[in-house]
Amino acid sequence: MRNEVIIRKIISYAEKVVKYCEEVSDKDGFMRNTMLVESSVFNLSQIGELVNKLDSLFTSKHSDIPWRALYGLRSRIVHDYEGVNFSLVWDIVKDDLPELIIKLKSVND
């Protein structure tokens, strides 16, 4: 039950980021909008924090999801915000989050 709640929260944060960015067509537009960048980074860090709360049996069972990368991004954001590669954040938002949402929804069905 606990894992299901965490997964729902992760999906919620990921969907927020995707929704916030849906009208942005390119990386430059994303990077010019500091409020959008900051909200995306915040939500991604929340995702990483929640990933760390999932039990290891659950994450092992769903090894097709990049749990370590999600937590690693969170660590990088929290400990080195100035060094965060916002181009990478854009790629994650556009390329990885939609697929992650689909995978997480299938895990929680």
N, C-alpha and C positions, 0 to 999 in steps of 0.2 A: 504494500500500500504506500509506504513512504517513497519508494522509487517512482511510483506513478504520479504522486503529487509533485515531486521534483521535476519530472519530465514535462508535466503540464506547465509548470512555471518556465522552464527553459523554452518550450514552444512559444509561450506568450512573449517572452523577451525577444526571441528571434523574429516572430511575426511583427512585432512593433518596429524593429529595425527595417525589415523589408517594406513595411507600409510607409514609414517615414521617407524611405529612399525611392519609392516607386516612380516619382515624377522627375527624378534626377537622371539625366541621360548619359553622363560620363563622369570620369574620375575628377576632371577639373571642376565641374559644377559641384560635385560632392565636397571637394577640398576647399572651395571658396565659401561654403556654408558652414561656418564654425559651429553653429548651434546643432546642425545635423551631424557633423563629425563627433561632437562631444556627446550627443545623445546616443549615437551608434556605439561609440567606445564604451560608454557607461553600461549599456545593455549587454554588450559582448563580455564585459568584465563580470557582470552579474551571472551570465551563462556559465562562465568559467568557474565562478565560486560555487554555483549549484552542482556542476559536474563533480566537483570534489566531494560532495556530500552523498553521491550515489555509492551503493555498496559494491565491492569488488566483484562479487558473484554476478551481479546484474551487468556491470560493464564488460566482464569477460564473456557473458552470454551474448552480448550485442557488440562484438568486437569490430563490426563493420563501420561503427561510428567512431570518429577520431577523438575519443575522450581526452587523450593526453594533449593533443593539439589545442583543444578547446581550453583546457586548464592552462596550458602553456601561454596561450594568448592572454589570458587573464593575468597571469603573473607578470608578463611583459608590460601590460598596460599599467598595472598597479605599481610596479616597482621602477618603471622607466618610461613614464608618460612622454617625456620629451624625446625619447628615442623610438617611439612607436612609429612604424612605417604606415602612414595613412593611405598610401597606395595599396598596400597589402590589405588594410581594413576594407577599402573599397572592393577589392577583388573578393574578399570573404563575403561581403554583403551581397554582391551581385551574383557570384558564382557558387558559393558554398552554402549560404543560409537557406535558400529555397529547397535544396536537396536535403539538407539537415532536417528541416521541418517535416518533409515527407517521411524520412526514415524514422524520426521520433514519433510521429503520429502512428506509424505502423507498429512500433514497439508498444505503444500504449493502447492499442485496439484490443 
